[in-house]
Structure formats: C-alpha cells, structure tokens
Amino acid sequence: MNYLQIEKASVANGKGIRTVLWVSGCSLHCKGCQNPESWDFNAGKPFDDKAKQELFCYLENPYIQGITFSGGHPLDYKNAYAIYELILEIKEKYPQKDIWLYTGYSLTYEDFYSHPLSWMVSGEETKINILQMCDVVVDGEFREELRDTTLPFRGSSNQRLIDVKKTIDNKKIILFKV
C-alpha cells in the first residue's frame, strides 16, 4: 500500500483532533472528487515501517482522539488487507483511540455488513470484518450533484456517518451524532 500523507492533527476528518492516513489508490474515480491525485495506486510513498512509526508517534499524543483512514480509498482492492492489519495493530496499541474510515463505494454499509470483507484475510480471521472494527464509517460514493459543503465530515448528502457500535448493538443503521 502507498500513502500520500500522514496528517498529524486534523479537525476536518472526524470528531476531535485526529491523525489522518491518506492512502493512494482509488478505482472509483467519482466525478468532482476533491482528491483526484489520490487515484493512482503508485502515487506517494510505500507505507513502510518508517511511515508506521511516524503514524504511531502521532497517535501517542494524548490530545489525538483517534485515526481517520481516507484517500484514495482505504478499502480498494490494493489497500484493504494492509488497512485491516494496521487497524488490528492500532486497536491493540491504542485501544482508547477511535477509528473513522471513509468508504466511497456505491455499496452502502448494509451491503458491506451483509457481505463481510472475508476475501481479505484467511483462516479464523475471516470472521472479522474491517468495518466492525471501526467506530464511525462514512459510507457512500461522493455524488457531485448532491454536494453539500454544510454537512460535517462528508461531501455529499447521500453519504452517512454510521455509528458502528450502536449499529451492531441495535441490528439497524444508527447514525453518528455530531
């Protein structure tokens, strides 16, 4: 997996002060995308041990509420397994930090939930779903005709901020309250 940037402290990509990992690569190519330079899977630099240490150094700060995965597309086929492994490690090292993930797939959270991303991992780990490890998932593709700059943490009105834990507990979509 390649990445474009590790943003130390952002208030625009989720609630609180967050570290953001901007991954490279997206096969969706949404019309009006704010980050078309992120579409190329070869853009940026490889997410190696040095990059991971930089990310973890930022997460050590007590004022950082959590991490946000954006891009590009964190769940695109070339990124998903690396994101899966990274989330597992973050949850182990920083259990107090929350995790936000942007997925621009036209598939909704319901689609993912009914078809877990088990193709990404093998053995017993196939039962773990990336989205279930997140606290908030921003789902839905960016749609230029529904663009709304007044919405917090998303670009178009079809996108939702899903409170994953409450959704799992209630067995229905519960939106995150900003």
VOVOLUM-761920 format. One record per residue (C-alpha): residue in one letter; chain; x, y, z; residue number from 1. Coordinates in nm, 3 decimals. Example, Ala and Ser with C-alpha at 12.3 -4.5 7.8 and 13.67 -1.06 7.14 Angstrom:
REM residues 2
+------+------+---------+---------+---------+-----+
| code | unit |      px |      py |      pz | pos |
+------+------+---------+---------+---------+-----+
|    a |    A |   1.230 |  -0.450 |   0.780 |   1 |
|    s |    A |   1.367 |  -0.106 |   0.714 |   2 |
+------+------+---------+---------+---------+-----+
REM end
This chain:
REM residues 178
+------+------+---------+---------+---------+-----+
| code | unit |      px |      py |      pz | pos |
+------+------+---------+---------+---------+-----+
|    m |    A |   0.000 |   0.000 |   0.000 |   1 |
|    n |    A |   0.116 |   0.351 |  -0.078 |   2 |
|    y |    A |   0.015 |   0.667 |   0.101 |   3 |
|    l |    A |   0.011 |   1.033 |   0.010 |   4 |
|    q |    A |   0.030 |   1.188 |   0.355 |   5 |
|    i |    A |   0.012 |   1.125 |   0.726 |   6 |
|    e |    A |  -0.161 |   1.428 |   0.873 |   7 |
|    k |    A |  -0.058 |   1.479 |   1.234 |   8 |
|    a |    A |  -0.364 |   1.671 |   1.357 |   9 |
|    s |    A |  -0.686 |   1.737 |   1.168 |  10 |
|    v |    A |  -1.025 |   1.864 |   1.280 |  11 |
|    a |    A |  -1.188 |   1.826 |   0.936 |  12 |
|    n |    A |  -1.184 |   1.448 |   0.904 |  13 |
|    g |    A |  -1.387 |   1.331 |   1.202 |  14 |
|    k |    A |  -1.477 |   1.439 |   1.551 |  15 |
|    g |    A |  -1.199 |   1.576 |   1.769 |  16 |
|    i |    A |  -0.834 |   1.617 |   1.678 |  17 |
|    r |    A |  -0.735 |   1.324 |   1.461 |  18 |
|    t |    A |  -0.440 |   1.178 |   1.279 |  19 |
|    v |    A |  -0.529 |   1.101 |   0.917 |  20 |
|    l |    A |  -0.372 |   0.843 |   0.688 |  21 |
|    w |    A |  -0.432 |   0.942 |   0.326 |  22 |
|    v |    A |  -0.386 |   0.624 |   0.121 |  23 |
|    s |    A |  -0.308 |   0.616 |  -0.250 |  24 |
|    g |    A |  -0.528 |   0.443 |  -0.499 |  25 |
|    c |    A |  -0.892 |   0.451 |  -0.587 |  26 |
|    s |    A |  -1.066 |   0.273 |  -0.872 |  27 |
|    l |    A |  -1.394 |   0.465 |  -0.827 |  28 |
|    h |    A |  -1.293 |   0.796 |  -0.990 |  29 |
|    c |    A |  -1.602 |   0.982 |  -0.866 |  30 |
|    k |    A |  -1.695 |   1.286 |  -1.074 |  31 |
|    g |    A |  -1.597 |   1.600 |  -0.880 |  32 |
|    c |    A |  -1.366 |   1.412 |  -0.642 |  33 |
|    q |    A |  -1.168 |   1.652 |  -0.422 |  34 |
|    n |    A |  -0.860 |   1.426 |  -0.437 |  35 |
|    p |    A |  -0.819 |   1.301 |  -0.797 |  36 |
|    e |    A |  -0.442 |   1.295 |  -0.743 |  37 |
|    s |    A |  -0.507 |   1.010 |  -0.498 |  38 |
|    w |    A |  -0.649 |   0.774 |  -0.763 |  39 |
|    d |    A |  -0.308 |   0.639 |  -0.869 |  40 |
|    f |    A |  -0.210 |   0.337 |  -0.657 |  41 |
|    n |    A |   0.157 |   0.415 |  -0.726 |  42 |
|    a |    A |   0.136 |   0.777 |  -0.606 |  43 |
|    g |    A |   0.307 |   0.881 |  -0.287 |  44 |
|    k |    A |   0.536 |   0.654 |  -0.091 |  45 |
|    p |    A |   0.518 |   0.294 |   0.032 |  46 |
|    f |    A |   0.363 |   0.261 |   0.377 |  47 |
|    d |    A |   0.669 |   0.101 |   0.535 |  48 |
|    d |    A |   0.791 |   0.062 |   0.894 |  49 |
|    k |    A |   0.920 |   0.420 |   0.899 |  50 |
|    a |    A |   0.577 |   0.552 |   0.798 |  51 |
|    k |    A |   0.408 |   0.329 |   1.054 |  52 |
|    q |    A |   0.637 |   0.461 |   1.328 |  53 |
|    e |    A |   0.552 |   0.819 |   1.227 |  54 |
|    l |    A |   0.182 |   0.736 |   1.244 |  55 |
|    f |    A |   0.217 |   0.571 |   1.585 |  56 |
|    c |    A |   0.424 |   0.864 |   1.714 |  57 |
|    y |    A |   0.133 |   1.097 |   1.633 |  58 |
|    l |    A |  -0.118 |   0.859 |   1.794 |  59 |
|    e |    A |   0.087 |   0.868 |   2.117 |  60 |
|    n |    A |  -0.021 |   1.228 |   2.175 |  61 |
|    p |    A |  -0.297 |   1.242 |   2.438 |  62 |
|    y |    A |  -0.480 |   1.520 |   2.250 |  63 |
|    i |    A |  -0.528 |   1.296 |   1.945 |  64 |
|    q |    A |  -0.875 |   1.140 |   1.974 |  65 |
|    g |    A |  -0.819 |   0.882 |   1.703 |  66 |
|    i |    A |  -0.727 |   0.797 |   1.348 |  67 |
|    t |    A |  -0.911 |   0.850 |   1.022 |  68 |
|    f |    A |  -0.845 |   0.645 |   0.710 |  69 |
|    s |    A |  -0.915 |   0.834 |   0.389 |  70 |
|    g |    A |  -0.763 |   0.870 |   0.049 |  71 |
|    g |    A |  -0.778 |   0.745 |  -0.224 |  72 |
|    h |    A |  -0.977 |   0.457 |  -0.098 |  73 |
|    p |    A |  -0.878 |   0.259 |   0.212 |  74 |
|    l |    A |  -1.090 |  -0.041 |   0.113 |  75 |
|    d |    A |  -0.992 |  -0.059 |  -0.252 |  76 |
|    y |    A |  -0.853 |  -0.397 |  -0.352 |  77 |
|    k |    A |  -0.484 |  -0.299 |  -0.324 |  78 |
|    n |    A |  -0.527 |  -0.127 |   0.016 |  79 |
|    a |    A |  -0.777 |  -0.335 |   0.211 |  80 |
|    y |    A |  -0.551 |  -0.603 |   0.356 |  81 |
|    a |    A |  -0.287 |  -0.351 |   0.470 |  82 |
|    i |    A |  -0.562 |  -0.139 |   0.631 |  83 |
|    y |    A |  -0.700 |  -0.449 |   0.800 |  84 |
|    e |    A |  -0.362 |  -0.534 |   0.954 |  85 |
|    l |    A |  -0.298 |  -0.173 |   1.053 |  86 |
|    i |    A |  -0.636 |  -0.142 |   1.228 |  87 |
|    l |    A |  -0.566 |  -0.461 |   1.424 |  88 |
|    e |    A |  -0.233 |  -0.317 |   1.540 |  89 |
|    i |    A |  -0.381 |   0.023 |   1.627 |  90 |
|    k |    A |  -0.660 |  -0.138 |   1.829 |  91 |
|    e |    A |  -0.402 |  -0.335 |   2.024 |  92 |
|    k |    A |  -0.160 |  -0.046 |   2.088 |  93 |
|    y |    A |  -0.414 |   0.236 |   2.126 |  94 |
|    p |    A |  -0.744 |   0.088 |   2.246 |  95 |
|    q |    A |  -0.859 |   0.430 |   2.371 |  96 |
|    k |    A |  -0.833 |   0.587 |   2.023 |  97 |
|    d |    A |  -1.137 |   0.576 |   1.796 |  98 |
|    i |    A |  -1.123 |   0.479 |   1.429 |  99 |
|    w |    A |  -1.304 |   0.652 |   1.143 | 100 |
|    l |    A |  -1.298 |   0.513 |   0.791 | 101 |
|    y |    A |  -1.420 |   0.667 |   0.466 | 102 |
|    t |    A |  -1.554 |   0.429 |   0.207 | 103 |
|    g |    A |  -1.664 |   0.584 |  -0.118 | 104 |
|    y |    A |  -1.806 |   0.265 |  -0.261 | 105 |
|    s |    A |  -2.152 |   0.296 |  -0.407 | 106 |
|    l |    A |  -2.216 |  -0.001 |  -0.184 | 107 |
|    t |    A |  -2.361 |   0.109 |   0.146 | 108 |
|    y |    A |  -2.278 |  -0.010 |   0.494 | 109 |
|    e |    A |  -2.572 |  -0.252 |   0.469 | 110 |
|    d |    A |  -2.411 |  -0.406 |   0.162 | 111 |
|    f |    A |  -2.080 |  -0.449 |   0.341 | 112 |
|    y |    A |  -2.248 |  -0.578 |   0.654 | 113 |
|    s |    A |  -2.438 |  -0.847 |   0.464 | 114 |
|    h |    A |  -2.125 |  -0.941 |   0.266 | 115 |
|    p |    A |  -1.827 |  -0.916 |   0.505 | 116 |
|    l |    A |  -1.488 |  -0.850 |   0.355 | 117 |
|    s |    A |  -1.378 |  -1.206 |   0.428 | 118 |
|    w |    A |  -1.190 |  -1.229 |   0.099 | 119 |
|    m |    A |  -0.917 |  -1.014 |   0.251 | 120 |
|    v |    A |  -0.796 |  -1.250 |   0.519 | 121 |
|    s |    A |  -0.761 |  -1.622 |   0.573 | 122 |
|    g |    A |  -0.832 |  -1.874 |   0.846 | 123 |
|    e |    A |  -1.015 |  -1.770 |   1.162 | 124 |
|    e |    A |  -0.960 |  -1.402 |   1.087 | 125 |
|    t |    A |  -1.213 |  -1.423 |   0.803 | 126 |
|    k |    A |  -1.483 |  -1.378 |   1.068 | 127 |
|    i |    A |  -1.354 |  -1.029 |   1.146 | 128 |
|    n |    A |  -1.494 |  -0.750 |   0.934 | 129 |
|    i |    A |  -1.292 |  -0.431 |   0.887 | 130 |
|    l |    A |  -1.597 |  -0.214 |   0.926 | 131 |
|    q |    A |  -1.690 |  -0.381 |   1.254 | 132 |
|    m |    A |  -1.352 |  -0.274 |   1.395 | 133 |
|    c |    A |  -1.423 |   0.092 |   1.321 | 134 |
|    d |    A |  -1.614 |   0.336 |   1.539 | 135 |
|    v |    A |  -1.753 |   0.551 |   1.258 | 136 |
|    v |    A |  -1.783 |   0.464 |   0.890 | 137 |
|    v |    A |  -1.861 |   0.731 |   0.633 | 138 |
|    d |    A |  -2.032 |   0.534 |   0.358 | 139 |
|    g |    A |  -2.149 |   0.606 |   0.007 | 140 |
|    e |    A |  -1.986 |   0.744 |  -0.303 | 141 |
|    f |    A |  -1.932 |   1.115 |  -0.343 | 142 |
|    r |    A |  -2.200 |   1.246 |  -0.580 | 143 |
|    e |    A |  -2.128 |   1.586 |  -0.729 | 144 |
|    e |    A |  -2.496 |   1.665 |  -0.787 | 145 |
|    l |    A |  -2.556 |   1.611 |  -0.412 | 146 |
|    r |    A |  -2.253 |   1.810 |  -0.298 | 147 |
|    d |    A |  -2.322 |   1.996 |   0.027 | 148 |
|    t |    A |  -2.038 |   2.184 |   0.195 | 149 |
|    t |    A |  -2.250 |   2.248 |   0.507 | 150 |
|    l |    A |  -2.250 |   1.880 |   0.607 | 151 |
|    p |    A |  -1.994 |   1.786 |   0.870 | 152 |
|    f |    A |  -1.730 |   1.532 |   0.770 | 153 |
|    r |    A |  -1.873 |   1.439 |   0.431 | 154 |
|    g |    A |  -1.906 |   1.592 |   0.087 | 155 |
|    s |    A |  -2.248 |   1.492 |  -0.046 | 156 |
|    s |    A |  -2.589 |   1.444 |   0.113 | 157 |
|    n |    A |  -2.614 |   1.075 |   0.022 | 158 |
|    q |    A |  -2.317 |   0.993 |   0.246 | 159 |
|    r |    A |  -2.381 |   0.889 |   0.605 | 160 |
|    l |    A |  -2.184 |   0.891 |   0.929 | 161 |
|    i |    A |  -2.258 |   0.549 |   1.076 | 162 |
|    d |    A |  -2.205 |   0.476 |   1.444 | 163 |
|    v |    A |  -2.077 |   0.122 |   1.404 | 164 |
|    k |    A |  -2.101 |   0.002 |   1.766 | 165 |
|    k |    A |  -2.461 |   0.125 |   1.803 | 166 |
|    t |    A |  -2.547 |  -0.020 |   1.462 | 167 |
|    i |    A |  -2.416 |  -0.360 |   1.565 | 168 |
|    d |    A |  -2.593 |  -0.344 |   1.902 | 169 |
|    n |    A |  -2.926 |  -0.237 |   1.750 | 170 |
|    k |    A |  -2.902 |  -0.450 |   1.436 | 171 |
|    k |    A |  -3.002 |  -0.148 |   1.227 | 172 |
|    i |    A |  -2.822 |   0.159 |   1.096 | 173 |
|    i |    A |  -2.769 |   0.419 |   1.368 | 174 |
|    l |    A |  -2.620 |   0.748 |   1.251 | 175 |
|    f |    A |  -2.337 |   0.910 |   1.441 | 176 |
|    k |    A |  -2.448 |   1.231 |   1.609 | 177 |
|    v |    A |  -2.206 |   1.517 |   1.551 | 178 |
+------+------+---------+---------+---------+-----+
REM end
